[in-house]
Structure formats: structure tokens, C-alpha cells
Amino acid sequence: MPHTRTTPLIQSLPATVPFVGPEVQERLNGARYTARLGANENAFGPSPRAVEAMKTAASEIWQYADSSSYELRAAIAEQHAATPENVVVGEGIDGLLGYLVRMMIAPGDAVVTSAGAYPTFNYHAAGYGAAIHKVAYRADSEDLPSLMARAAETGAKLIYFANPDNPMGSWCKGADVAAALEHLPEGCLLILDEAYVEFAPKGTAAPVGADDPRVIRMRTFSKAYGMAGARVGYAIGAQPLIAEFEKIRNHFGMNRAAQAGALAAYHDTDWLDHIRREVQTAQDTIARIATENGLTALPSATNFVAVDCGNFARAVLAGLIARGIFVRMPFTRPQDRCIRISCGRAADLDRLAAALPGALKDAGA
Amino acid sequence: MPHTRTTPLIQSLPATVPFVGPEVQERLNGARYTARLGANENAFGPSPRAVEAMKTAASEIWQYADSSSYELRAAIAEQHAATPENVVVGEGIDGLLGYLVRMMIAPGDAVVTSAGAYPTFNYHAAGYGAAIHKVAYRADSEDLPSLMARAAETGAKLIYFANPDNPMGSWCKGADVAAALEHLPEGCLLILDEAYVEFAPKGTAAPVGADDPRVIRMRTFSKAYGMAGARVGYAIGAQPLIAEFEKIRNHFGMNRAAQAGALAAYHDTDWLDHIRREVQTAQDTIARIATENGLTALPSATNFVAVDCGNFARAVLAGLIARGIFVRMPFTRPQDRCIRISCGRAADLDRLAAALPGALKDAGA
């Protein structure tokens, strides 16, 4: 059987992965979710200008997209005092993480991340045979000094660090990230995942130059820009590093309408401000719902809120799922005392508020 | 500098790749093309039902797509007397080829393809360190018996074979492909790229069962379905092989609107018939233009036509490019006596007809 001739590395990988989407769960459960609060999607939607651009592009979809994503890269570069050669656009941060790991990691090479941080980095790291070293969170935050210390110990080629963090919603000052780079081991690259940074307080984005060879910064149109289903992410880094992506990326991999939509969204700063206000309101609502149910909402710099349910988190999650509310929870102790609730629309959060008391009661909380 | 810590394999890869899209060329040339006939795009466009589905999905793009592409896989499976577990959907055939090569090829493993066949297979094969063995075309066709013989000699794990062929437009009977499988070496997998098969005469699609472990068949929505910019391809194969993709693919990599559009397009068989008629007309027009200019159009089972320009092909190509006509040509002798012209709309082909005499004159033909 030819499939048994997969590489030894592929044979070593698990057959199942943690990415079970809500549609898959709905089919398994035989019931639709009534509130979609588990994937940190932005239910307030993309800029109307982005929607219009995507609709226009639908009729032109017979053409491949610009394989260089030039206009989008140029617009991004301008905002970051960089050049288009500092920017690569890809199929979401997930896709870019895959390319980056492939570029840097041969089997056995070390990488460092936090126990319970974004699993897709680990998925790609394992997929290319990395030795994955994990550092515990400290006070519900990814612990950058300890990540760097572990990288030094292990000779790691990559550190994954998200600011703000997912799944806890915590954050640190960008200036602290920049200062910590002094302690980055020689030859180690920091992946700074800023997927949620547009929701964070001013000063959270790290003041790091695009040409700094120590850092590659990842951003996305999936969160603040409300285009998760479009699959547009980007990375900013030193030109020699960014150039390496050209050797391996899927050159015609970008959806044409998605690129047009992202460009329109990027220019609509009024809509971004509107989104920030909506998300702030939703954060407050989730915190209120938590308090009303005797639970504690953690501070958040993202479009989701981690709600501390103590020992009952897993049971509460199950109760919410059973009641048609799609939410998720952290994988790892001690973060897994929380459930993670995305900043949905008022109607979604009303459904959450209606379901939570029953879920808590069933959980014996 | 961290970027110098890329893997030895990545360091061995060329910094430039052959995929220079028309937009990139336009920027380099400082002029727009007036006819886009170089990428085998389907200028007759997607089904109006697909366009409508994509427009509707634009407003819902804040949601990730179904990570399992279930509905699309189910529809495809139904047409192929298969199950959804025989089908994987990915970011175009290009994306699926990348995943497949990654699954099968460790550095030094052998693969076999034809000299001058689809370069993206070679790109991925080189990208994962394959030893690439090439077999010459025979009478402008990919030579399946010789490919199999070479695979036996080299112990190849993969054979790439396109039917119909790109860039020559030639084809063979599907029954001959199925019969040739008797000679496939043990443990070798045939990649049967049927990207253009919807344009080909009845009987070109190979009568191979979805569960046959010797073959993985690749199809796309980029050509007959007119959705190149959407990035939707699929592969059909034995369930154990298809299951391996789950270990490595970008699980949320598909654009939501693209999936909705592909599903609508797949069901619109009337539009597909309309496209086939338009492409047939364009094939005839290109052949007539060739004849009027003293050139010979090769028979085609695709939405492009290879036109034999003898020793002048490269110069004729340059002359057409200079006149704003985007066309391409085969990379390799003896196919590179031809230029490859996509089946555009009447107005596009009018521009080609207007430009060709001058291009031939400049070429000294």
C-alpha cells in the first residue's frame, strides 16, 4: 500500500489533531450552535468597504491573484515604516507559521513555547520534527524571560510568544518585549504573534524595527478586521528572512477576493475604531455575566475573555456546549480552570447569559 | 543573523522561482497587459450561481470556513462513487501537491516527472529534497510507460503525470492510464493531475476507483469552473492515504467564500457545458489565427493551445509580451518550439490576432 511509504516523520505524527471546528462538532452532535463564541471570530464583521471589495472581486475570480500580493504588502509596509520586502502575506498566521517552521526546523532542532499557548505553532513544529520545549505561564501570562532562558539552555532556533496571549487574553507592554530582546540567545528568532494586538491598549505592539533580525512579527485580518474566513495573515521581518519564504511558499495560494478585501479593510480605520468599541462593550458584558454567576472574568486585551470557573471549568464548558453555546477552554493547567468566551454580539451574549446558570448547576458549581 | 539558521535543505534551494505572475510582470514592464492569455485562466468566468454564493459569503467572512470542507467533499464524493473520506480539499492543486510531497518525500527520495511538465510539482519535490528524475516527452505527450520504467529503475515513491498535459495540451485515453497501472512499481504512487480533464474528450478521465491505492487524482476549480483566484483544488484517493493529509494540512486554510462558490459551481452543470462550448470556439479561433500566420496549432484537450513557432518561439513570445499580450511557453526542448495561448474571449483573441503578425515580423520569422 503506497500510503505506508510516507516518511518516518509523517508516520510519527498523531492521526488526530486538536482543530475540531464548530461545523464538525455540529455534525457530530447532530445540533447547530446558537451562539458562536469559541473561535474568537469577530461577529461584528468586516468593514463594509471590505465586503464591497470582495463582492466586486467575486466576478473577477477567474483570474489568479497577484502572486506577490504587492499592493497589500506595500500598504502594510507603509504603516510599519518598512518596505514591501519586509512583508510576506500568507494563508493566515497558521499558514505563515507552517512556512516559517519549515524554513528553520530540521528534525531534532529545538523550539520553545509556553505550555498551553497557541497549539498551531506546536502542530507545525511537531510536523517538521522539532523538539518542543514548554515553559509554564506565570500569573496567566506567557513568561518571556523564562522562554528566553529555556531557549538558551536548549539552543532553540525559534521562540513562540504571543502578545496579547491566547487563550488567557493577558498582555505585556511592547517596550518590555523590545527590552527583553537583549536576552534573546544568539541565533534564536523570536516569533512575536500579535494576532490580537489591535484590541490591546496603546503601547502593546512592540516597538521593534521591521529590519531587526531577531524578531518576526505576525499579524492577521482574522480578528480585528473580521475576516477569519478569508485567510489573510502577514509577517513583518528583516528582508533576508522574509526573502526565504519565496523559496517554499505556495506562490499562487492567496484568494483574490480576500486580498482585495484585506486591502480595503486595512484602509478603513473608522471601522476598526468601531470594532474596538463593540469589543470593549462585549468584554464588559461578559464580565458582568460572569460576576452575576459568581465567576471571575480575567482582564483581556483581546476579543475574548477567559472566565475563571475553578474546578468546574470542564463541566461548565460541556454544559454550555450541550446548550448550543460554542466556547472553548485552555488545554493546560492551571489555565484550564477557565473557559474562553469570544466577544460576540449582544444577542449571542444574551444566549450565553441564558445558558450559563443551567450549565453551572449541572456542573454542581 | 537568525535567517542564516535556516535548514541546510532550505539553504540549498534557489532564491528565485519560475512563478512570475502577470501583475509582477506588469510592474516590471511598467505597462498593463491588454490580453491575459498566459495562465490558462478561464476568462468566461465562473457560474453566476458561484458568483452569487461568493457574494453572499462575503458578509459572513468573519466566520472561519468549515475546517473539514464537508459539504464540498460530500458533493465531490457523490460524483465519483466515493465517500467523503476519499476526498481532501486544499488550496489549489499546488497546495495539495505540496502536502503530498511533504507526506511522501524525505531528502534523497526519488520522484519521476516529465522534462517540461508542470513546474510546481518539481518546486515542491525540490523543496522537500527529492531526487527528481525526468523523462522526455514522446510526440508532445507525457510518456507514461517510460515514466513507470524510470520509476522502477530509481525506486521512485511518486510519479507525476498530467492528463491532459500542460503545457502541450495533449492527452491520452483514460483506459490506457488505468491499464498502465499494471506496470506501476510496487510502493510507487501515481499522481494523476486531471486539472484540465473537464475540457477533454469523453473517456479521458481515467476509470480508476477512488479506493485504488496506486493513484491519487487531482482536480481543480481553477480551470473549467473559472475560479483560479479562489484557490480550491481537491484530491481523490484511497482512504488511508487521504487520512494522512489530516496530519499536516493547514486545517483552517480554506477561504469560506471560495468553498461556497465551489459547491455552487460544482452543481451548475449547464454552465460547465457552456464553458466547454466557449473553449471549443476559442480553440478553433486560435488555430485559425495560427494558420493565417503560417503557424501550426497543436490539437488540444485543454483551455489552451500550443502553437508551433519553430525556432522563433522565444522571439515571438517576446514580441507578443511587448505588444501587451500575456502568453507563456514551455521551458524545455523540443516543446519550446511552441508558445502556449489560453482560450480567451473573442476580444482577447482579436488582440492576439492584431499583435501576432508584428511579433512574427520582429522575430524574423
HADDOCK unambig.tbl for C-alpha pairs under 7 A between the chains (distance, minus, plus):
assign (segid A and resid 1 and name CA) (segid B and resid 187 and name CA) 6.38 0.50 0.50
assign (segid A and resid 1 and name CA) (segid B and resid 213 and name CA) 6.06 0.50 0.50
assign (segid A and resid 2 and name CA) (segid B and resid 187 and name CA) 4.84 0.50 0.50
assign (segid A and resid 2 and name CA) (segid B and resid 188 and name CA) 6.07 0.50 0.50
assign (segid A and resid 2 and name CA) (segid B and resid 189 and name CA) 5.85 0.50 0.50
assign (segid A and resid 2 and name CA) (segid B and resid 213 and name CA) 6.28 0.50 0.50
assign (segid A and resid 2 and name CA) (segid B and resid 214 and name CA) 6.51 0.50 0.50
assign (segid A and resid 3 and name CA) (segid B and resid 240 and name CA) 6.53 0.50 0.50
assign (segid A and resid 3 and name CA) (segid B and resid 241 and name CA) 4.91 0.50 0.50
assign (segid A and resid 5 and name CA) (segid B and resid 104 and name CA) 6.45 0.50 0.50
assign (segid A and resid 5 and name CA) (segid B and resid 187 and name CA) 6.87 0.50 0.50
assign (segid A and resid 6 and name CA) (segid B and resid 103 and name CA) 5.40 0.50 0.50
assign (segid A and resid 6 and name CA) (segid B and resid 104 and name CA) 4.33 0.50 0.50
assign (segid A and resid 7 and name CA) (segid B and resid 103 and name CA) 6.19 0.50 0.50
assign (segid A and resid 7 and name CA) (segid B and resid 104 and name CA) 5.36 0.50 0.50
assign (segid A and resid 7 and name CA) (segid B and resid 105 and name CA) 6.17 0.50 0.50
assign (segid A and resid 7 and name CA) (segid B and resid 106 and name CA) 5.97 0.50 0.50
assign (segid A and resid 10 and name CA) (segid B and resid 103 and name CA) 6.06 0.50 0.50
assign (segid A and resid 13 and name CA) (segid B and resid 247 and name CA) 6.56 0.50 0.50
assign (segid A and resid 14 and name CA) (segid B and resid 247 and name CA) 6.64 0.50 0.50
assign (segid A and resid 15 and name CA) (segid B and resid 246 and name CA) 6.98 0.50 0.50
assign (segid A and resid 15 and name CA) (segid B and resid 247 and name CA) 5.75 0.50 0.50
assign (segid A and resid 16 and name CA) (segid B and resid 247 and name CA) 6.90 0.50 0.50
assign (segid A and resid 21 and name CA) (segid B and resid 66 and name CA) 6.51 0.50 0.50
assign (segid A and resid 21 and name CA) (segid B and resid 67 and name CA) 5.84 0.50 0.50
assign (segid A and resid 23 and name CA) (segid B and resid 66 and name CA) 5.60 0.50 0.50
assign (segid A and resid 24 and name CA) (segid B and resid 68 and name CA) 6.88 0.50 0.50
assign (segid A and resid 41 and name CA) (segid B and resid 62 and name CA) 6.10 0.50 0.50
assign (segid A and resid 41 and name CA) (segid B and resid 63 and name CA) 5.94 0.50 0.50
assign (segid A and resid 42 and name CA) (segid B and resid 62 and name CA) 5.76 0.50 0.50
assign (segid A and resid 43 and name CA) (segid B and resid 62 and name CA) 6.16 0.50 0.50
assign (segid A and resid 45 and name CA) (segid B and resid 62 and name CA) 5.27 0.50 0.50
assign (segid A and resid 46 and name CA) (segid B and resid 62 and name CA) 6.53 0.50 0.50
assign (segid A and resid 51 and name CA) (segid B and resid 58 and name CA) 5.58 0.50 0.50
assign (segid A and resid 51 and name CA) (segid B and resid 59 and name CA) 6.00 0.50 0.50
assign (segid A and resid 54 and name CA) (segid B and resid 58 and name CA) 6.17 0.50 0.50
assign (segid A and resid 55 and name CA) (segid B and resid 55 and name CA) 4.83 0.50 0.50
assign (segid A and resid 55 and name CA) (segid B and resid 58 and name CA) 6.49 0.50 0.50
assign (segid A and resid 58 and name CA) (segid B and resid 51 and name CA) 5.58 0.50 0.50
assign (segid A and resid 58 and name CA) (segid B and resid 54 and name CA) 6.16 0.50 0.50
assign (segid A and resid 58 and name CA) (segid B and resid 55 and name CA) 6.48 0.50 0.50
assign (segid A and resid 59 and name CA) (segid B and resid 51 and name CA) 6.00 0.50 0.50
assign (segid A and resid 61 and name CA) (segid B and resid 227 and name CA) 5.28 0.50 0.50
assign (segid A and resid 61 and name CA) (segid B and resid 228 and name CA) 6.36 0.50 0.50
assign (segid A and resid 61 and name CA) (segid B and resid 229 and name CA) 4.71 0.50 0.50
assign (segid A and resid 61 and name CA) (segid B and resid 230 and name CA) 6.12 0.50 0.50
assign (segid A and resid 62 and name CA) (segid B and resid 41 and name CA) 6.10 0.50 0.50
assign (segid A and resid 62 and name CA) (segid B and resid 42 and name CA) 5.74 0.50 0.50
assign (segid A and resid 62 and name CA) (segid B and resid 43 and name CA) 6.18 0.50 0.50
assign (segid A and resid 62 and name CA) (segid B and resid 45 and name CA) 5.27 0.50 0.50
assign (segid A and resid 62 and name CA) (segid B and resid 46 and name CA) 6.51 0.50 0.50
assign (segid A and resid 62 and name CA) (segid B and resid 226 and name CA) 4.65 0.50 0.50
assign (segid A and resid 62 and name CA) (segid B and resid 227 and name CA) 4.48 0.50 0.50
assign (segid A and resid 62 and name CA) (segid B and resid 228 and name CA) 5.07 0.50 0.50
assign (segid A and resid 62 and name CA) (segid B and resid 229 and name CA) 5.79 0.50 0.50
assign (segid A and resid 63 and name CA) (segid B and resid 41 and name CA) 5.95 0.50 0.50
assign (segid A and resid 63 and name CA) (segid B and resid 228 and name CA) 5.58 0.50 0.50
assign (segid A and resid 63 and name CA) (segid B and resid 229 and name CA) 5.16 0.50 0.50
assign (segid A and resid 64 and name CA) (segid B and resid 228 and name CA) 5.06 0.50 0.50
assign (segid A and resid 64 and name CA) (segid B and resid 229 and name CA) 3.99 0.50 0.50
assign (segid A and resid 65 and name CA) (segid B and resid 229 and name CA) 5.38 0.50 0.50
assign (segid A and resid 66 and name CA) (segid B and resid 21 and name CA) 6.50 0.50 0.50
assign (segid A and resid 66 and name CA) (segid B and resid 23 and name CA) 5.59 0.50 0.50
assign (segid A and resid 67 and name CA) (segid B and resid 21 and name CA) 5.84 0.50 0.50
assign (segid A and resid 68 and name CA) (segid B and resid 24 and name CA) 6.87 0.50 0.50
assign (segid A and resid 91 and name CA) (segid B and resid 253 and name CA) 6.24 0.50 0.50
assign (segid A and resid 94 and name CA) (segid B and resid 250 and name CA) 6.87 0.50 0.50
assign (segid A and resid 95 and name CA) (segid B and resid 250 and name CA) 6.36 0.50 0.50
assign (segid A and resid 103 and name CA) (segid B and resid 6 and name CA) 5.40 0.50 0.50
assign (segid A and resid 103 and name CA) (segid B and resid 7 and name CA) 6.19 0.50 0.50
assign (segid A and resid 103 and name CA) (segid B and resid 10 and name CA) 6.07 0.50 0.50
assign (segid A and resid 104 and name CA) (segid B and resid 5 and name CA) 6.46 0.50 0.50
assign (segid A and resid 104 and name CA) (segid B and resid 6 and name CA) 4.31 0.50 0.50
assign (segid A and resid 104 and name CA) (segid B and resid 7 and name CA) 5.36 0.50 0.50
assign (segid A and resid 105 and name CA) (segid B and resid 7 and name CA) 6.16 0.50 0.50
assign (segid A and resid 106 and name CA) (segid B and resid 7 and name CA) 5.96 0.50 0.50
assign (segid A and resid 127 and name CA) (segid B and resid 248 and name CA) 6.37 0.50 0.50
assign (segid A and resid 187 and name CA) (segid B and resid 1 and name CA) 6.39 0.50 0.50
assign (segid A and resid 187 and name CA) (segid B and resid 2 and name CA) 4.76 0.50 0.50
assign (segid A and resid 187 and name CA) (segid B and resid 5 and name CA) 6.82 0.50 0.50
assign (segid A and resid 188 and name CA) (segid B and resid 2 and name CA) 6.02 0.50 0.50
assign (segid A and resid 189 and name CA) (segid B and resid 2 and name CA) 5.84 0.50 0.50
assign (segid A and resid 213 and name CA) (segid B and resid 1 and name CA) 6.09 0.50 0.50
assign (segid A and resid 213 and name CA) (segid B and resid 2 and name CA) 6.23 0.50 0.50
assign (segid A and resid 214 and name CA) (segid B and resid 2 and name CA) 6.43 0.50 0.50
assign (segid A and resid 226 and name CA) (segid B and resid 62 and name CA) 4.65 0.50 0.50
assign (segid A and resid 227 and name CA) (segid B and resid 61 and name CA) 5.29 0.50 0.50
assign (segid A and resid 227 and name CA) (segid B and resid 62 and name CA) 4.48 0.50 0.50
assign (segid A and resid 228 and name CA) (segid B and resid 61 and name CA) 6.37 0.50 0.50
assign (segid A and resid 228 and name CA) (segid B and resid 62 and name CA) 5.07 0.50 0.50
assign (segid A and resid 228 and name CA) (segid B and resid 63 and name CA) 5.57 0.50 0.50
assign (segid A and resid 228 and name CA) (segid B and resid 64 and name CA) 5.05 0.50 0.50
assign (segid A and resid 229 and name CA) (segid B and resid 61 and name CA) 4.73 0.50 0.50
assign (segid A and resid 229 and name CA) (segid B and resid 62 and name CA) 5.79 0.50 0.50
assign (segid A and resid 229 and name CA) (segid B and resid 63 and name CA) 5.17 0.50 0.50
assign (segid A and resid 229 and name CA) (segid B and resid 64 and name CA) 3.99 0.50 0.50
assign (segid A and resid 229 and name CA) (segid B and resid 65 and name CA) 5.38 0.50 0.50
assign (segid A and resid 229 and name CA) (segid B and resid 255 and name CA) 5.31 0.50 0.50
assign (segid A and resid 229 and name CA) (segid B and resid 256 and name CA) 4.88 0.50 0.50
assign (segid A and resid 230 and name CA) (segid B and resid 61 and name CA) 6.14 0.50 0.50
assign (segid A and resid 230 and name CA) (segid B and resid 255 and name CA) 4.87 0.50 0.50
assign (segid A and resid 230 and name CA) (segid B and resid 256 and name CA) 6.36 0.50 0.50
assign (segid A and resid 231 and name CA) (segid B and resid 253 and name CA) 6.43 0.50 0.50
assign (segid A and resid 231 and name CA) (segid B and resid 255 and name CA) 5.94 0.50 0.50
assign (segid A and resid 240 and name CA) (segid B and resid 3 and name CA) 6.55 0.50 0.50
assign (segid A and resid 241 and name CA) (segid B and resid 3 and name CA) 4.91 0.50 0.50
assign (segid A and resid 246 and name CA) (segid B and resid 15 and name CA) 6.98 0.50 0.50
assign (segid A and resid 247 and name CA) (segid B and resid 13 and name CA) 6.55 0.50 0.50
assign (segid A and resid 247 and name CA) (segid B and resid 14 and name CA) 6.62 0.50 0.50
assign (segid A and resid 247 and name CA) (segid B and resid 15 and name CA) 5.76 0.50 0.50
assign (segid A and resid 247 and name CA) (segid B and resid 16 and name CA) 6.89 0.50 0.50
assign (segid A and resid 248 and name CA) (segid B and resid 127 and name CA) 6.37 0.50 0.50
assign (segid A and resid 250 and name CA) (segid B and resid 94 and name CA) 6.86 0.50 0.50
assign (segid A and resid 250 and name CA) (segid B and resid 95 and name CA) 6.35 0.50 0.50
assign (segid A and resid 253 and name CA) (segid B and resid 91 and name CA) 6.26 0.50 0.50
assign (segid A and resid 253 and name CA) (segid B and resid 231 and name CA) 6.45 0.50 0.50
assign (segid A and resid 255 and name CA) (segid B and resid 229 and name CA) 5.33 0.50 0.50
assign (segid A and resid 255 and name CA) (segid B and resid 230 and name CA) 4.87 0.50 0.50
assign (segid A and resid 255 and name CA) (segid B and resid 231 and name CA) 5.94 0.50 0.50
assign (segid A and resid 256 and name CA) (segid B and resid 229 and name CA) 4.89 0.50 0.50
assign (segid A and resid 256 and name CA) (segid B and resid 230 and name CA) 6.35 0.50 0.50
